[in-house]
Amino acid sequence: MIPVMVLRNKTNSERYLAACMEVGDWSDENLDVTINNIQNAYIIVRKDLAAPTSEDFEEHKASHIEFNRHMIEKFGDSAFISLDFEGVCEAYEPVNIEISYEQYKYAIEMMD
């Protein structure tokens, strides 16, 4: 089993943020996925495969904020920002779970 961090919906604890629209659950108003399809969730994983920490999450969040700042600085207010991670953090909370190696491999392929 591989320890990962996923983002659980704060108002529906049985749903998790999808990695992208293409793998979201279209029967859910937010496209959130269930634990049964957790390999399709937005996953944070450490390179050393240790359990992600709250510090890892904060670093991940900071990298999104920095990327968005850079995009706006370079392209102005019309910059395309595909993920408002700060907004995501208002509706989702990070939780640690374990996924199978097969689910991990699938998730890594989606990230590439």
C-alpha positions in Angstrom: 0.0 0.0 0.0 1.1 3.5 -0.8 0.4 6.4 1.6 -1.1 9.5 -0.2 -3.0 12.6 0.6 -6.4 13.3 -1.1 -8.8 16.2 -0.7 -12.1 15.3 0.9 -15.2 17.4 0.3 -15.9 19.3 3.6 -19.7 19.0 3.1 -19.8 15.4 1.8 -17.2 13.3 3.5 -17.7 10.4 1.1 -16.5 12.4 -1.9 -13.0 13.5 -3.0 -11.7 16.1 -5.5 -11.2 14.5 -8.9 -7.8 14.8 -10.6 -9.4 16.4 -13.6 -12.8 16.7 -15.4 -12.1 13.7 -17.6 -12.0 11.3 -14.7 -14.6 13.0 -12.5 -17.8 11.3 -11.5 -20.4 13.0 -13.8 -23.2 11.9 -11.5 -21.9 14.2 -8.8 -22.5 18.0 -9.1 -18.8 18.7 -8.3 -17.5 15.8 -10.3 -16.1 14.4 -7.0 -15.1 10.8 -6.9 -15.8 8.1 -4.3 -13.3 6.0 -2.4 -14.1 3.2 -4.9 -12.5 5.3 -7.7 -9.9 7.0 -5.5 -7.3 6.5 -8.2 -9.1 9.3 -10.1 -8.8 11.7 -7.2 -6.4 14.6 -6.9 -3.5 12.9 -5.2 -0.5 14.3 -3.4 2.3 11.8 -3.0 5.9 12.1 -1.8 8.7 11.0 -4.0 10.1 8.9 -1.2 6.6 7.3 -0.8 6.5 8.3 2.9 3.1 9.5 4.3 2.5 13.1 3.2 2.5 15.6 6.1 0.7 18.9 6.7 4.0 20.6 5.8 3.9 18.8 2.4 0.4 20.0 1.9 1.3 23.6 2.7 4.3 23.4 0.3 2.0 22.0 -2.4 -0.5 24.8 -1.8 2.3 27.4 -1.8 3.6 26.1 -5.2 0.1 26.6 -6.7 -0.1 30.1 -5.3 3.3 30.9 -6.7 2.5 29.4 -10.1 -0.8 31.4 -10.3 1.0 34.6 -9.3 3.6 34.0 -12.0 0.9 33.4 -14.6 -0.9 36.6 -13.7 2.4 38.5 -13.7 3.3 37.2 -17.1 -0.2 37.3 -18.8 -2.2 39.7 -16.8 -5.7 39.3 -15.4 -6.7 37.2 -18.4 -4.2 34.5 -17.6 -5.6 31.0 -17.7 -5.5 29.4 -14.3 -6.7 25.8 -14.5 -6.9 25.2 -10.8 -7.7 27.8 -8.0 -6.1 25.7 -5.3 -6.9 28.4 -2.6 -10.5 28.0 -3.6 -10.3 24.3 -3.5 -8.9 24.5 0.1 -12.1 26.3 1.1 -14.3 23.4 0.1 -11.9 20.4 0.6 -9.7 19.2 3.4 -6.5 17.1 3.1 -6.7 13.6 4.4 -4.2 10.7 4.4 -5.2 7.4 3.0 -3.4 4.4 1.4 -4.0 3.2 -2.1 -2.9 0.0 -3.8 0.3 -0.1 -6.0 -1.9 -0.5 -9.1 -4.0 2.6 -8.2 -0.7 4.5 -7.5 0.7 3.6 -10.9 -2.6 4.7 -12.6 -2.6 8.0 -10.7 1.1 8.7 -11.6 0.4 8.0 -15.3 -2.5 10.6 -15.1 -0.2 13.2 -13.5 2.3 12.9 -16.4 
